[in-house]
Amino acid sequence: MVDDIPIWRIKYLPKNLGEINGREKIKERLKFIIEQNNFPHLLFVGPDAIGKTLIASLFSKEFLGHHFKPNFKLVYANVPLSSEERVEARSDAYISTNRIGSLAGKTITTPAFIQVKIKPFVQLKALGDVPYKILVVKNFEALGSNQQGFRRLMEIYGSNCRMILITTKISNVIDPIISRCQLLLIPPINYDSFKELILKISKRENLEMEDAVIELLYRITEGRVAQSIDLIQLCSISNKVIDINAIYQGFIMSQNELVRSLLLLCLRSEFSKARELSRRIQSNYKYNSQEFFTFLLKELLKLPISKFARNRLINLIAEADFRAIDGQDTDIQVSSLLSKICYFSEFL
């Protein structure tokens, strides 16, 4: 399954803040907050896939202690609502009772994402001996214009629920949100901490890795620990001695597997998962839209599908590639292509 976490990543997943490699200043700051038993809303900013969500979750777990499960929630702002959730949001709309003014008689609705995903959680009082609940919102910048509605919730329910917002693009977060949060810049892990972790893994798994291999691994993954562990696990299948060639071959193999998995998700009409995976691929491998479409085409030609389906999908990729040349936003072009493939798969 695409969304399954590889075995090694689970094995070496930190269980608490102290087990996180590097980032000593961040850990000290968060531990101080836990000791004080109080903190403002937080805004975590940093590159994609470096562990911001993991840090937020481990911090919340230590802060809430035994009352973690009922008082913690993680939501993804970039995942679309299901049709059932949208129906629920519309059912909560109400008619304005104002007899004068621009709102007279109009239907008033809260943004659907906030109404369904956020409001039911923040409205309830914290359970147990904790000062408040903790809500973590990943990819917060994806809320776009709905950030104003989210700001009002921060003001109304801030005494009951603290919020940790996670983003890679602080420029896409509105100033009123930023001003209500304490900003924490989460840096990538430094090389010394990265090397310490990789040596620990290689010792426990009886692997042989030279310093040059570890340095290459750090460079091509840009210090992303999860991606590095997955790559080591892939390389260790065939040989316990991991050299530079094995790292390069494993890197290319993992890249191809991810692109193939992306296509399979689209052919199963799982758009939200496909879009999330495409963003991870583009972020990890730094593809522009043309490179991304080229890899899609290569993997498409390997799939056992009919000539009609293959030709139709090739045309869709070609159209997206043509539009991306003049387009301003690569993510929109890629998302459009994925949605068209998902729609087409409904008729296969």
C-alpha positions as CSV (number, residue, x, y, z in Angstrom):
1,M,0.0,0.0,0.0
2,V,1.3,3.5,-0.8
3,D,0.2,5.0,2.5
4,D,1.8,2.2,4.6
5,I,4.8,3.4,6.6
6,P,7.9,1.3,5.8
7,I,9.0,-1.1,8.6
8,W,12.3,0.6,9.3
9,R,10.8,4.0,9.6
10,I,8.4,2.7,12.2
11,K,11.3,1.0,14.0
12,Y,13.4,4.1,14.2
13,L,10.6,6.6,14.8
14,P,11.3,8.8,17.8
15,K,9.0,8.0,20.8
16,N,9.6,11.3,22.6
17,L,11.2,14.7,22.0
18,G,14.5,13.5,23.5
19,E,14.9,10.9,20.8
20,I,14.7,13.4,18.0
21,N,18.1,13.9,16.4
22,G,19.6,17.4,16.4
23,R,17.5,20.5,16.6
24,E,18.6,21.1,20.2
25,K,17.3,24.6,20.5
26,I,13.8,23.6,19.3
27,K,13.7,20.7,21.8
28,E,14.8,23.0,24.6
29,R,12.1,25.5,23.8
30,L,9.4,22.9,23.6
31,K,10.5,21.2,26.9
32,F,10.4,24.6,28.6
33,I,6.8,25.1,27.4
34,I,5.9,21.7,28.9
35,E,7.4,22.6,32.2
36,Q,5.5,25.9,32.2
37,N,2.3,24.0,31.3
38,N,1.2,27.0,29.1
39,F,1.9,28.2,25.6
40,P,0.4,30.4,22.9
41,H,-0.7,29.2,19.4
42,L,2.4,28.0,17.5
43,L,3.4,28.3,13.9
44,F,5.9,25.7,12.7
45,V,7.7,26.8,9.5
46,G,10.3,24.8,7.6
47,P,11.1,22.7,4.4
48,D,8.8,19.9,3.5
49,A,9.3,16.4,4.9
50,I,11.8,17.2,7.7
51,G,9.7,16.2,10.6
52,K,7.6,19.2,11.6
53,T,4.4,17.2,12.1
54,L,6.3,14.5,14.1
55,I,7.8,17.2,16.4
56,A,4.3,18.7,16.9
57,S,2.8,15.3,17.7
58,L,5.5,14.3,20.1
59,F,5.3,17.7,21.9
60,S,1.5,17.4,22.2
61,K,1.9,13.8,23.5
62,E,4.3,14.9,26.3
63,F,2.3,18.1,27.1
64,L,-1.1,16.2,27.4
65,G,0.3,13.1,29.0
66,H,-2.3,10.4,29.7
67,H,-5.0,12.6,28.3
68,F,-3.5,12.8,24.9
69,K,-6.0,10.8,22.8
70,P,-9.2,12.7,23.6
71,N,-7.5,16.1,23.5
72,F,-5.4,15.9,20.4
73,K,-6.3,16.1,16.7
74,L,-4.3,16.3,13.5
75,V,-5.9,17.6,10.3
76,Y,-4.6,18.2,6.8
77,A,-5.8,21.4,5.3
78,N,-5.0,20.3,1.8
79,V,-7.2,17.2,1.8
80,P,-10.6,17.8,0.2
81,L,-13.7,17.1,2.1
82,S,-15.7,14.0,1.2
83,S,-19.2,14.4,-0.3
84,E,-20.8,13.4,3.0
85,E,-18.8,16.1,4.9
86,R,-19.9,18.7,2.4
87,V,-23.5,17.8,2.9
88,E,-23.0,18.0,6.6
89,A,-21.5,21.5,6.3
90,R,-24.4,22.7,4.2
91,S,-26.9,21.4,6.6
92,D,-25.4,23.6,9.3
93,A,-26.0,26.8,7.4
94,Y,-28.6,29.2,8.7
95,I,-30.7,32.1,7.5
96,S,-29.7,35.6,8.8
97,T,-32.5,37.1,10.9
98,N,-31.2,40.7,10.2
99,R,-34.0,42.8,8.6
100,I,-31.7,45.5,7.4
101,G,-28.2,45.6,5.9
102,S,-26.4,43.4,3.4
103,L,-26.9,40.2,5.4
104,A,-30.7,40.5,5.6
105,G,-32.3,37.2,4.8
106,K,-29.1,35.6,3.4
107,T,-27.9,32.1,4.1
108,I,-24.9,32.3,6.5
109,T,-22.3,29.5,6.2
110,T,-19.0,28.8,7.9
111,P,-16.3,27.5,5.5
112,A,-16.9,23.8,5.1
113,F,-13.4,22.7,6.2
114,I,-13.7,24.7,9.4
115,Q,-17.3,23.7,10.1
116,V,-16.6,19.9,9.7
117,K,-13.0,19.4,10.6
118,I,-12.2,22.1,13.2
119,K,-15.3,23.5,15.0
120,P,-16.6,20.2,16.5
121,F,-13.2,19.6,18.1
122,V,-12.4,23.0,19.5
123,Q,-15.9,23.6,20.9
124,L,-15.7,20.8,23.4
125,K,-13.9,21.3,26.7
126,A,-10.6,19.6,27.4
127,L,-11.0,16.3,29.1
128,G,-9.0,15.4,32.1
129,D,-6.4,17.4,34.1
130,V,-5.0,19.4,31.2
131,P,-5.3,23.2,30.6
132,Y,-6.5,22.8,27.0
133,K,-6.7,20.7,23.9
134,I,-4.2,20.8,21.0
135,L,-5.1,21.0,17.4
136,V,-2.4,20.5,14.7
137,V,-3.2,21.8,11.2
138,K,-0.7,20.5,8.6
139,N,-0.3,22.4,5.2
140,F,-2.1,25.4,6.8
141,E,-1.4,27.6,3.8
142,A,-3.8,25.5,1.7
143,L,-6.7,27.1,3.6
144,G,-6.3,30.2,1.4
145,S,-9.2,32.6,1.9
146,N,-10.6,30.5,4.7
147,Q,-7.8,31.6,7.0
148,Q,-9.9,34.6,8.1
149,G,-12.6,32.2,9.4
150,F,-9.9,30.2,11.1
151,R,-8.6,33.4,12.8
152,R,-12.0,34.0,14.3
153,L,-12.0,30.4,15.8
154,M,-8.5,31.1,17.3
155,E,-9.9,34.1,19.1
156,I,-13.2,32.5,20.2
157,Y,-11.8,29.1,21.4
158,G,-8.2,30.0,22.2
159,S,-8.8,29.6,25.9
160,N,-10.0,26.0,25.3
161,C,-7.8,24.8,22.5
162,R,-4.2,25.7,21.5
163,M,-3.4,25.4,17.8
164,I,-0.1,24.3,16.1
165,L,-0.1,25.4,12.5
166,I,2.4,23.8,10.1
167,T,3.5,25.3,6.8
168,T,6.3,25.4,4.3
169,K,5.3,28.8,2.9
170,I,4.9,31.5,5.6
171,S,4.3,34.0,2.8
172,N,0.9,32.3,2.1
173,V,-0.2,32.7,5.7
174,I,-2.1,36.0,6.5
175,D,-0.6,38.5,8.9
176,P,-3.4,38.3,11.5
177,I,-2.7,34.6,11.9
178,I,1.1,35.1,12.2
179,S,0.6,37.8,14.8
180,R,-1.4,35.5,16.9
181,C,1.2,32.7,16.9
182,Q,4.7,32.2,18.3
183,L,6.9,31.4,15.3
184,L,9.2,28.4,15.4
185,L,11.5,27.8,12.5
186,I,12.2,24.1,12.2
187,P,15.5,23.6,10.4
188,P,16.6,20.4,8.6
189,I,18.8,18.1,10.7
190,N,22.5,19.0,10.6
191,Y,25.0,16.6,9.1
192,D,26.6,15.5,12.4
193,S,23.3,14.5,13.9
194,F,22.3,12.8,10.6
195,K,25.6,10.8,10.5
196,E,25.1,9.7,14.2
197,L,21.7,8.4,13.4
198,I,22.7,6.6,10.2
199,L,25.7,4.9,11.9
200,K,23.4,3.8,14.7
201,I,21.0,2.2,12.1
202,S,23.9,0.6,10.2
203,K,25.2,-1.0,13.4
204,R,21.9,-2.4,14.5
205,E,21.1,-3.8,11.0
206,N,24.7,-5.1,10.4
207,L,25.3,-2.9,7.4
208,E,28.6,-1.5,6.1
209,M,28.6,2.2,5.1
210,E,31.6,4.5,4.5
211,D,31.6,8.1,5.5
212,A,31.4,9.1,1.8
213,V,28.2,7.1,1.4
214,I,26.6,8.8,4.4
215,E,27.6,12.2,3.0
216,L,26.1,11.4,-0.4
217,L,22.9,10.1,1.3
218,Y,22.7,13.4,3.3
219,R,23.2,15.4,0.1
220,I,20.7,13.7,-2.2
221,T,17.9,13.6,0.4
222,E,18.8,17.1,1.8
223,G,18.9,15.6,5.3
224,R,15.4,14.2,5.2
225,V,15.7,11.4,7.7
226,A,12.5,9.4,6.7
227,Q,13.5,9.4,3.1
228,S,17.1,8.3,4.0
229,I,15.9,5.4,6.2
230,D,13.6,4.2,3.4
231,L,16.5,4.4,0.9
232,I,18.9,2.4,3.2
233,Q,16.2,-0.2,3.7
234,L,15.8,-0.6,-0.1
235,C,19.5,-0.8,-0.7
236,S,20.0,-3.4,2.1
237,I,17.7,-5.9,0.5
238,S,20.4,-7.0,-2.0
239,N,23.6,-6.4,-0.1
240,K,24.8,-5.6,3.4
241,V,27.6,-3.5,2.0
242,I,26.1,-0.2,0.8
243,D,28.3,1.8,-1.5
244,I,27.8,4.9,-3.6
245,N,26.4,3.0,-6.6
246,A,23.8,1.2,-4.4
247,I,22.6,4.6,-3.1
248,Y,22.3,6.0,-6.6
249,Q,20.4,2.9,-7.9
250,G,18.2,2.8,-4.9
251,F,17.4,6.5,-5.3
252,I,16.3,6.0,-8.9
253,M,14.4,2.9,-8.0
254,S,12.5,4.6,-5.2
255,Q,11.7,7.5,-7.4
256,N,10.2,5.2,-10.1
257,E,8.2,3.3,-7.5
258,L,6.7,6.5,-6.2
259,V,5.7,7.7,-9.6
260,R,4.2,4.3,-10.4
261,S,2.3,4.3,-7.2
262,L,1.0,7.8,-8.1
263,L,-0.4,6.5,-11.4
264,L,-2.1,3.6,-9.6
265,L,-3.7,5.9,-7.1
266,C,-5.1,7.9,-10.0
267,L,-6.4,4.8,-11.8
268,R,-8.2,3.9,-8.5
269,S,-9.7,7.5,-8.5
270,E,-8.1,8.3,-5.2
271,F,-7.4,12.0,-6.0
272,S,-6.6,13.4,-2.6
273,K,-4.0,10.7,-1.9
274,A,-2.6,11.1,-5.4
275,R,-2.2,14.9,-5.0
276,E,-0.5,14.5,-1.6
277,L,1.9,12.0,-3.1
278,S,2.7,14.1,-6.2
279,R,3.5,17.1,-3.9
280,R,5.9,14.8,-1.9
281,I,7.6,13.6,-5.1
282,Q,8.1,17.1,-6.4
283,S,9.4,18.3,-3.1
284,N,11.7,15.4,-2.5
285,Y,13.2,15.3,-6.0
286,K,12.9,19.0,-6.9
287,Y,11.2,18.3,-10.3
288,N,9.8,21.1,-12.4
289,S,6.5,20.3,-14.2
290,Q,8.1,19.1,-17.4
291,E,10.4,16.7,-15.6
292,F,7.5,15.4,-13.6
293,F,5.3,14.8,-16.7
294,T,8.3,13.0,-18.3
295,F,8.6,10.6,-15.5
296,L,4.8,10.0,-15.5
297,L,5.0,9.2,-19.2
298,K,7.8,6.7,-18.7
299,E,6.0,4.8,-15.9
300,L,2.7,5.0,-17.8
301,L,4.3,3.1,-20.7
302,K,5.2,0.2,-18.3
303,L,1.6,-0.3,-17.0
304,P,-0.4,-3.2,-18.3
305,I,-3.4,-1.2,-19.6
306,S,-5.2,-1.2,-23.0
307,K,-4.0,0.7,-26.0
308,F,-7.0,3.0,-25.8
309,A,-6.4,3.9,-22.2
310,R,-2.7,4.4,-22.7
311,N,-3.2,6.7,-25.7
312,R,-5.8,8.7,-23.9
313,L,-3.6,9.1,-20.8
314,I,-0.6,10.1,-23.0
315,N,-2.8,12.8,-24.6
316,L,-3.8,14.1,-21.1
317,I,-0.1,14.3,-20.1
318,A,0.8,16.1,-23.3
319,E,-2.0,18.7,-22.8
320,A,-0.9,19.3,-19.2
321,D,2.7,19.7,-20.3
322,F,1.7,22.2,-23.0
323,R,-0.3,24.3,-20.5
324,A,2.4,24.2,-17.9
325,I,4.8,26.1,-20.2
326,D,2.5,29.2,-19.9
327,G,1.1,28.5,-16.5
328,Q,2.0,30.4,-13.4
329,D,1.4,27.7,-10.8
330,T,2.8,24.2,-11.4
331,D,0.7,22.7,-8.6
332,I,-2.5,23.7,-10.3
333,Q,-1.4,22.1,-13.6
334,V,-0.3,18.9,-11.9
335,S,-3.5,18.7,-9.8
336,S,-5.6,19.3,-13.0
337,L,-3.8,16.4,-14.7
338,L,-4.3,14.0,-11.8
339,S,-8.0,14.9,-11.5
340,K,-8.5,14.2,-15.3
341,I,-6.8,10.8,-14.9
342,C,-9.0,10.0,-11.9
343,Y,-12.1,11.0,-13.9
344,F,-11.0,9.0,-16.9
345,S,-10.4,5.9,-14.7
346,E,-14.1,5.9,-13.7
347,F,-14.9,4.8,-17.3
348,L,-12.3,2.0,-17.5
